[in-house]
Amino acid sequence: MNYMEQALSLARLALGQVSPNPAVGAVIVKNEEIIGKGYTQPPGSGHAEIVALEQAGESARGAVLYVTLEPCCQYGRTPPCTKSIIEAGISEVHMAILDPNPQVNGKGREELENAGIKTYIGEEDKKAREINEAYIKYQLTGLPFITVKYAMSLDGKIATFSGDSKWISGKESRHFVHNLRYINDAVMAGVNTVLADDPQLTARCSGGRGGTAKEQPLRIIIDGMALTPVTAKVFNEHGKTIVVTARKITEKESEAYQTVGAEVLEMPSQTGYIELKQLMTELGKRRIMSVLVEGGSILFGSLFDQQLVDKVVAFVAPIIIGGEKAKTAIGGRGIEKITDVVKLKNLSVDRFGDDIMFIGYVKE
């Protein structure tokens, strides 16, 4: 039985609920029987190891712990997990990866070993990194992990020449997109997408989000000229929306946005385009670890041109739209030579109904 696989399955249950903490799963085994398991609870509550230890109770003495991330060794909102593991009498700890947090990185493992606990590292490490890819990037750079998501026709169009784009992808694909929103801290879109499609940009799926405001991802609208009308569906009772603009808005406009609970964030611009690198730095300061970008082609192009994209999720529907004026998925400057193309790595392919989904990473 692969106990680390079970711990990874538990870790996935924490995604979308624990940011800016990592999503961690833990399983405690004794005499080839699972006696405790758990996953990270919302910030301020128990970490995965603590939940598992509480379930195991006194039986944890002499047992083996499988955990997807190195146990923490510093005091935060909760006491260090290493202390509880040592006091519980755990004999071995198998961890998939070390914690990239500089306050922990290797120190948790060292503390356990100094207490006479055997430690092992590396089992299912690739899957563990994928689960916490946003947390890892944030710890190493202070910047959010950027995922670009779009649906296009077989001939590469994301809308007809008139701008109509509902619906290119099928119902199954759209359901998966709600899950993507659920696990990301923020959902971003350009103003043209908001004006054309009037999306809510909320996560409407089972599992927790979809109810109170704080359960919803932050919505971010890139709107250089502050053209987003206050009647847009993106301004709703389910969570907070930020309008990022390059111009100084009037007092009347400010009051209107405040009325619908929106924040206006003024950012520097070049020829009317928001300085996206500075925006990402600002989001990092706000502890936004992950952003799902949902359109449109101008915003996608700017993100690729500035090398800000980490991951691509593309749905390809078996339809032909045609038309020279129909929009393609990625705008911007683009590249001059095929030798300079962005070639996705660690590519995976899946199917949702008639649609094919490609997931790939810009960097290893």
N, C-alpha and C positions, 0 to 999 in steps of 0.2 A: 504494500500500500504506500503510495507517495504522499507522505504527510505534508511536505512543502507545497504540493499542488493544492491540498485542502486549505492550507494557510493562505495561498494566493487567491483562492475562490472567496475566502472570507474578506481579504483586503479589498477586493473589487466591490463588496457591499458597502464599503465606507466612502467610495468615490462620490463626490458631489455633496458630502455632508460634513467634511472635516477640515477643509482648507482654512487657514494656511498650514495646517498640520499634514503630515503624510498619511496616506491610506495604508494601514498595516493590518495583517492578519496573523494570528498566533494559534498554534495547536500544541497541547501538552499530551505526551504519550508515556504510558507506563505498562510494561508487560504486553506490548503490542496492542494496547487498547487506549483510545482517546478518552482522557479524563477531564479535559478542559479545552475550550476554544473560545476565541473572541476576535473582534475587530475594533479598530479605533472608533471611539464615540465622539460626538461633537466637541469642539474646543472647550476645555475646562472640565470635561468628563474623563472617564477612564481610557487609558491606552489599551491596545489589543492584549498585551502581555498581562496587564492587571485584570482585565475581564476574564481571561483564561485561568489565571491563578486563583481568582475568587471562586470560579466554578470547580476547580480541582480540589481546593481546600488542603487539608493535611496530606492527602494522597500525592501532592506535588513533590514531596520529599523523595529524592532519588529518581525523579522522572526526567524526561527529555523534552526540551522546548524547541519547537520549530517556529521561526518568526521570519517574516518577509523583509524586515529592515532591522539593522542593528539597534538594540534597545538603548533608549536615551539614558544619559548619566548625569543630567543637570536638572536643577530645580527650575520649573517654569510655572505654568498654571497648576501643574500636578507634580508630586515628588518623582524622583528618578526611578525608572523601571528596573535598572540594574540592582538597586538596593532591595526591592521587593523580590526579585528573582533569587538573589543570594540568600535572603532571609527565609524564603520558601524551601530552600534545600534542593533546588534544581541541580542535576548532575552534569547535564550537557545542554548546550545551546547551539542549534543550527540556524544560521542567519543567511538569507539569500544574498544581501548586499550590505555594505557599510553605509552609514548615514552620511551624506555629503555635508551636512550642517557642520561648520568648523568647530562648534562647541562640543560635538559628539565624535565626529569622524575618527574611528579607531579607538577612542577613549572608552566607549562603552564595552567593547570587546576586551580591552586591556583590564578594565576593572573586574570583569567576570573571571578572567584567567587568573588574576591576582588572588581571587577568592577560592581558587582551586577548581573552577568550573571549566570543563573542556569546551572549546568553541570550534565551530566549523563554518566556513563561509564559501559561497559560490553556487550552491544548489539552486537551479532555476533562476539564475541571476538575470538573464535576459528578460524573462517575463516580469520579474520584480521591478526592473528598471522601467519597463513600459507602463506599468501601473502608476508609478510615481515619476513619470517623465517630466511633468510640470514642476513638481516639488524639487527635483534634482536640478533643473535649469535655474529655478528661482534661487536656490541656495548657492549655486555657483556664480550667478551673474547679477542677481537682484532684479531680473527682468521676467516678464510673463512668457509662458510658452504659447506660441501662436499657431493655431490650426486654421487653415483655409478650407472652407467647405463649399462646394457648388454642385449643381446638377446641370448636365448639358445633354444635347441631342447627339446622335451618332456623328453628325457633321460639325460638332463643336460649338453649337449655339446655345446661349442661355436664355434667349428670348427671341420672339419674332421681330420683324422690322418695325412693327407698331409698338413694341415694348411688352407685349403679352408674354407672361412666363408661367402662368398657373394652368395646369401643373405639368412640368416636364417629367419629374420623377413620379413613381407610383406611391401608393399608400404605405407599403411596407418600408420603402426608403424614408419616407417622411416620418414614420414612427421612430426609426433609428436616429434621425436627426434630433428628435426630442430628447432621446437618451444622451446625445452629444451635448446638448444644451444643459442637461441635468448635471453632467460631471464637470462642466467648465464654470469658472468663477464669473466670467462675463461673456456676453454675446455682442459682437460689433457688426455694424452695417453702415454703408454710405448713405447719404441723404437721398440720392436718386433711387435707391432700392426702397427706402421708406415712402417716397412720393409715389412710386410706381405700384408697389405691392401692398402698402399699408400693413406690414406684418406686426404681430404682437411681440415676437421674439421671446416668448416664454417657453418654459419646459412643461409640456402637458403630457405627463406620463406617470405611471404608478411608481411608488418607491419613496415618496416623501415630499418632493417639491411639487409645486402646483397649488399650494394652499396659501400660507401666509407670505408676506412680502419678503421676509429675510430668507425664505426657502428658495426664492427665485434668483437666477443669475442676474448680475448687473447688466443693464443694456447701455451700450455706448453708440451714439450716432455721430459719424464723422460728417460735419456740416459746416464747411468753411464760411458760408455766408449766413448761417442761422436761418435757413429757410423752412425747417421742420415745423409744420403747424401744430398748435397745441391740441388740436382735435385728432391727431394721429393716434392709432391704436397702441403704439409703443408706450404711450403715457397711460398706464393703467394702474389699478390698485395693487397689482402683483409685482412689487419690487420697485427698484429705483432706476431712473434713466438719467444718463449724462449726455448733454449735447455739447460736442467739442467744436468750437468755432474759431475762426481766425479774425473775426471783426469784433469791435466793441459794440455790444448790443445796447439798445436804449433802455431807459428805466421802465418804460411801459412793457417792452418785450421781456425784461427780467421778471417783472411782476407776473406776467402771463405764464411764464415757465414755472415760476414758484407755485402758482395756483394749481398746476397739475403735478406738483412734487418733483419737478426736474431740476437738476443742477446744470448750470452753464459753465463750461470750462474753456477759458480763452487760452489758446496755444499759439506760438509763433508759426508763421507760414512763409512759404516761398511761392510767389506767383499764385496765391490763393489756395495752395495745397497745404494742409496741416503738416507740421514737422512730426512725422510719425515716430521717429526715434525718441524725440523728447517726450512724446505722449506715452510711449512704453516705459520710459524711466519714471514718469509720474505715476503710472498705474502700479509699477513695482513698489514705489513708496507707499502706495495705498494697500499693499499686500495682496494685490491681484496676481495670482500665480498662473492663471490660464485664461486665454481669450479664444473664443470660436468666432471666426470672421465669416459672415454669410453673404457678403455682396457689397457692391457690385464689381464690375470688371475694372473700373478706374481704381477703386481701393485695392483690389487684388493686385493690379499691376504695380501700384506704388509700393506695396509691401514686398513684392518680389524684386522690384528694382532696387530697393533699399536693403535687400537681404535680411528681412525680418521674419520670414516664414520658417517655421520648424517642421510642420506636418501638413499634408494635403489629404483631404477626403473628397473624392470625386465620384459622383454617380453618373453613369452613362446610360441613357434611355435609348431603346431601339426605335428611334423616330428620326425623321429627316425634316429640318425646318427650312434650310436654304435661305437665299437672299444675301446680297452683298452688304446690306445695311443692318442685317440682323446681328445682334451683339455676340461676340465671342467671350469666352470665360475670363481670360486674362488680358487686361489692357496694359497701359503704361508704355515705357520705351521699348521694352523687350530686348532681345539680343541680336547682334549682327551676324554671328557665325554659328553654325550648328555645333561646332566644337565647344561653344560656351554655354550650351543649354543647361537648364536645371534638370539633372537626371535623378529621379527619386530612388532612394535606397530602402532596403528592408521592405520591399513591396509585398503587400498581401492583397488578395482578390476575393471578393465574396459576392453573393447574389441575393437580391431582394426582389422577389417576383420576377418581372422581366428586366429589371435594372441590374447592371453590373457595378459594383463598388470597388474602387481602387483606393488603398491607403498606402501612403509612402512618406518617407522622411527626406528632407532636403539635405540633412547632414547625418553622418553615422551616429 
